[in-house]
């Protein structure tokens, strides 16, 4: 069981509104969000993993690639 004390009313209201929009109870919505949260690595771990890899080397400048794609539309 989890209890959250001293939750600001604006946070409680926002969570309640999101739960209603998804047709869920507040508990069901928060549980789904917590499960989603633990399925993803924390940001600091993700950044460490990203920095383990060498930077990508592109043959063309990114701005040129974006410009080419936009011009093709």
MDAnalysis code that builds the backbone (N, CA, C; Angstrom):
import MDAnalysis as mda
import numpy as np

u = mda.Universe.empty(219, n_residues=73, atom_resindex=np.repeat(np.arange(73), 3), trajectory=True)
u.add_TopologyAttr("name", ["N", "CA", "C"] * 73)
u.add_TopologyAttr("resid", np.arange(1, 74))
u.add_TopologyAttr("resname", ["UNK", "UNK", "UNK", "UNK", "UNK", "UNK", "UNK", "UNK", "UNK", "UNK", "UNK", "UNK", "UNK", "UNK", "UNK", "UNK", "UNK", "UNK", "UNK", "UNK", "UNK", "UNK", "UNK", "UNK", "UNK", "UNK", "UNK", "UNK", "UNK", "UNK", "UNK", "UNK", "UNK", "UNK", "UNK", "UNK", "UNK", "UNK", "UNK", "UNK", "UNK", "UNK", "UNK", "UNK", "UNK", "UNK", "UNK", "UNK", "UNK", "UNK", "UNK", "UNK", "UNK", "UNK", "UNK", "UNK", "UNK", "UNK", "UNK", "UNK", "UNK", "UNK", "UNK", "UNK", "UNK", "UNK", "UNK", "UNK", "UNK", "UNK", "UNK", "UNK", "UNK"])
u.atoms.positions = np.array([
    [0.839, -1.170, 0.000],
    [0.000, 0.000, 0.000],
    [0.888, 1.238, 0.000],
    [0.398, 2.266, -0.625],
    [1.132, 3.518, -0.708],
    [0.186, 4.650, -0.342],
    [0.630, 5.519, 0.515],
    [-0.116, 6.725, 0.839],
    [0.761, 7.915, 0.528],
    [0.161, 8.930, -0.020],
    [0.893, 10.149, -0.302],
    [0.287, 11.244, 0.564],
    [1.098, 11.772, 1.431],
    [0.614, 12.825, 2.328],
    [1.053, 14.186, 1.822],
    [0.311, 15.180, 2.228],
    [0.624, 16.578, 1.893],
    [0.676, 16.829, 0.388],
    [-0.153, 16.110, -0.353],
    [-0.213, 16.318, -1.795],
    [-0.903, 17.651, -2.070],
    [-0.273, 18.501, -2.870],
    [-0.923, 19.764, -3.210],
    [-2.262, 19.516, -3.915],
    [-3.229, 20.332, -3.617],
    [-4.564, 20.156, -4.198],
    [-4.523, 20.209, -5.719],
    [-3.670, 21.064, -6.286],
    [-3.603, 21.159, -7.751],
    [-3.119, 19.843, -8.361],
    [-2.215, 19.140, -7.682],
    [-1.711, 17.852, -8.178],
    [-2.823, 16.811, -8.089],
    [-3.507, 16.785, -6.959],
    [-4.607, 15.837, -6.764],
    [-5.692, 16.060, -7.814],
    [-6.031, 17.307, -8.048],
    [-7.066, 17.631, -9.030],
    [-6.636, 17.232, -10.435],
    [-5.399, 17.509, -10.796],
    [-4.907, 17.158, -12.134],
    [-4.925, 15.644, -12.340],
    [-4.498, 14.893, -11.333],
    [-4.516, 13.428, -11.443],
    [-5.945, 12.909, -11.559],
    [-6.831, 13.484, -10.779],
    [-8.234, 13.065, -10.823],
    [-8.814, 13.329, -12.215],
    [-8.526, 14.501, -12.786],
    [-9.032, 14.827, -14.129],
    [-8.475, 13.886, -15.182],
    [-7.197, 13.568, -15.091],
    [-6.601, 12.632, -16.055],
    [-7.215, 11.244, -15.933],
    [-7.474, 10.828, -14.717],
    [-8.096, 9.520, -14.499],
    [-9.485, 9.480, -15.136],
    [-10.261, 10.525, -14.930],
    [-11.612, 10.581, -15.498],
    [-11.549, 10.530, -17.019],
    [-10.615, 11.274, -17.627],
    [-10.492, 11.286, -19.084],
    [-10.194, 9.902, -19.646],
    [-9.498, 9.080, -18.848],
    [-9.165, 7.727, -19.304],
    [-10.157, 6.686, -18.802],
    [-11.200, 7.138, -18.125],
    [-12.225, 6.219, -17.634],
    [-11.718, 5.311, -16.524],
    [-10.807, 5.818, -15.715],
    [-10.212, 5.025, -14.641],
    [-10.497, 5.667, -13.298],
    [-10.350, 4.868, -12.267],
    [-10.369, 5.431, -10.932],
    [-9.041, 6.144, -10.715],
    [-9.003, 7.002, -9.720],
    [-7.753, 7.691, -9.411],
    [-6.680, 6.674, -9.050],
    [-7.018, 5.685, -8.245],
    [-6.047, 4.650, -7.863],
    [-5.554, 3.876, -9.075],
    [-6.469, 3.514, -9.961],
    [-6.085, 2.779, -11.159],
    [-5.173, 3.583, -12.059],
    [-5.489, 4.858, -12.202],
    [-4.666, 5.725, -13.038],
    [-3.267, 5.868, -12.450],
    [-3.187, 6.149, -11.158],
    [-1.879, 6.341, -10.521],
    [-1.073, 5.046, -10.566],
    [-1.715, 3.902, -10.363],
    [-1.006, 2.629, -10.439],
    [-0.426, 2.414, -11.841],
    [-1.227, 2.700, -12.875],
    [-0.731, 2.571, -14.255],
    [0.468, 3.485, -14.498],
    [0.408, 4.711, -13.992],
    [1.506, 5.653, -14.169],
    [2.758, 5.190, -13.428],
    [2.587, 4.649, -12.240],
    [3.735, 4.147, -11.482],
    [4.365, 2.946, -12.184],
    [3.537, 2.066, -12.750],
    [4.071, 0.919, -13.488],
    [4.849, 1.391, -14.712],
    [4.320, 2.390, -15.408],
    [5.012, 2.945, -16.572],
    [6.344, 3.562, -16.139],
    [6.339, 4.218, -15.001],
    [7.550, 4.859, -14.489],
    [8.647, 3.842, -14.188],
    [8.304, 2.728, -13.563],
    [9.334, 1.747, -13.213],
    [9.762, 0.904, -14.409],
    [9.001, 0.935, -15.497],
    [9.404, 0.203, -16.699],
    [10.483, 0.933, -17.487],
    [10.688, 2.199, -17.216],
    [11.690, 2.993, -17.902],
    [12.870, 3.239, -16.961],
    [14.087, 3.275, -17.501],
    [15.233, 3.568, -16.626],
    [15.193, 5.027, -16.177],
    [15.710, 5.304, -14.999],
    [15.806, 6.707, -14.568],
    [16.678, 7.494, -15.544],
    [16.443, 8.780, -15.627],
    [17.149, 9.619, -16.592],
    [18.653, 9.519, -16.445],
    [19.164, 9.527, -15.216],
    [20.623, 9.474, -15.046],
    [21.193, 8.159, -15.587],
    [20.501, 7.042, -15.399],
    [20.974, 5.760, -15.944],
    [20.909, 5.766, -17.468],
    [19.841, 6.330, -18.015],
    [19.700, 6.388, -19.465],
    [20.817, 7.236, -20.069],
    [21.113, 8.369, -19.450],
    [22.187, 9.223, -19.953],
    [23.543, 8.528, -19.880],
    [23.794, 7.781, -18.810],
    [25.049, 7.031, -18.720],
    [25.161, 6.036, -19.865],
    [24.061, 5.374, -20.183],
    [24.064, 4.408, -21.278],
    [24.326, 5.117, -22.610],
    [23.709, 6.235, -22.824],
    [23.901, 6.987, -24.067],
    [25.356, 7.408, -24.209],
    [25.956, 7.866, -23.119],
    [27.336, 8.353, -23.179],
    [28.365, 7.232, -23.333],
    [27.951, 5.998, -23.144],
    [28.865, 4.869, -23.363],
    [29.133, 4.641, -24.846],
    [28.240, 5.127, -25.682],
    [28.360, 4.919, -27.125],
    [29.079, 6.109, -27.766],
    [29.857, 5.846, -28.789],
    [30.521, 6.968, -29.478],
    [29.484, 7.819, -30.205],
    [29.775, 9.103, -30.386],
    [28.827, 9.964, -31.094],
    [28.662, 9.507, -32.540],
    [27.497, 9.713, -33.066],
    [27.225, 9.357, -34.456],
    [27.943, 10.330, -35.371],
    [28.513, 9.794, -36.437],
    [29.196, 10.634, -37.427],
    [28.330, 10.661, -38.677],
    [27.880, 11.834, -39.048],
    [27.039, 11.984, -40.231],
    [27.870, 12.521, -41.381],
    [27.515, 12.101, -42.580],
    [28.230, 12.588, -43.753],
    [27.841, 14.012, -44.111],
    [26.645, 14.406, -43.681],
    [26.132, 15.736, -44.000],
    [25.741, 16.440, -42.708],
    [25.731, 17.752, -42.744],
    [25.295, 18.519, -41.591],
    [23.800, 18.298, -41.381],
    [23.406, 18.242, -40.129],
    [22.012, 17.999, -39.793],
    [21.100, 19.044, -40.423],
    [21.496, 20.298, -40.355],
    [20.670, 21.361, -40.933],
    [20.453, 21.133, -42.427],
    [21.478, 20.651, -43.128],
    [21.335, 20.379, -44.558],
    [20.349, 19.241, -44.808],
    [20.394, 18.220, -43.969],
    [19.462, 17.094, -44.107],
    [18.019, 17.542, -43.875],
    [17.819, 18.362, -42.847],
    [16.475, 18.868, -42.554],
    [15.983, 19.735, -43.700],
    [16.823, 20.621, -44.189],
    [16.464, 21.497, -45.300],
    [16.081, 20.682, -46.528],
    [16.867, 19.651, -46.820],
    [16.581, 18.797, -47.990],
    [15.226, 18.123, -47.851],
    [14.917, 17.631, -46.670],
    [13.613, 16.986, -46.443],
    [12.477, 17.984, -46.576],
    [12.648, 19.174, -46.044],
    [11.602, 20.194, -46.150],
    [11.393, 20.598, -47.600],
    [12.480, 20.754, -48.344],
    [12.367, 21.166, -49.741],
    [11.708, 20.082, -50.591],
    [11.820, 18.823, -50.163],
    [11.237, 17.725, -50.928],
    [9.725, 17.663, -50.780],
    [9.181, 18.375, -49.838],
    [7.722, 18.333, -49.615],
    [6.968, 19.195, -50.557],
])
